[in-house]
């Protein structure tokens, strides 16, 4: 009798599920999980479909896909949060009240995100370099579709010409006579 994991799947079933969630087709996932040398492509496809429909395997697939979607969503949200932090960063907080630059550990987290690098030279002078704010704003604008809205507002000379003709356009001539097909 085969050993099963906590999801009551055999090692081959678990591997099949892992392969499917990683983006493989059912047939390729089946090939990666089982011995298929003597099977036709049709047989592999049928067995893979049957295996994917197995209630335990299907439950495992749904759970793994939900986890993968959650991770992907969190990563996208994290990236957008970082772009937002860079786009809205106010570097005014790098100074102490006495006019001295703060050290990196003294900066608030939202300001530290904007720091690309910093150095303290041999004389103790602190130098900061910040991420490019315009790049962050451009990425945010692309994400929000603001360029598309801007493009829709631009003049389109061809559209304006066609609109001014009020539908009085007959068609484009190919240079051929309609009756004979000759020029």
GIVEN-V625685 format. One record per run of one state. SS is the DSSP state (H for helix, E for strand, C for the rest). FROM is the first residue (numbers start at 1). TO is the last residue. If there is no record, write none. Layout:
ss = [SS | SS]
from = [FROM | FROM]
to = [TO | TO]
This chain:
ss = [C | E | C | E | H | C | H | C | H | C | H | C | H | E | C | E | C | H | C | H | C | E | C | E | C | H | C | H | C | H | C]
from = [1 | 4 | 5 | 10 | 11 | 22 | 26 | 34 | 41 | 54 | 55 | 88 | 91 | 95 | 96 | 101 | 102 | 104 | 107 | 109 | 113 | 115 | 121 | 126 | 131 | 133 | 145 | 146 | 154 | 157 | 165]
to = [3 | 4 | 9 | 10 | 21 | 25 | 33 | 40 | 53 | 54 | 87 | 90 | 94 | 95 | 100 | 101 | 103 | 106 | 108 | 112 | 114 | 120 | 125 | 130 | 132 | 144 | 145 | 153 | 156 | 164 | 183]
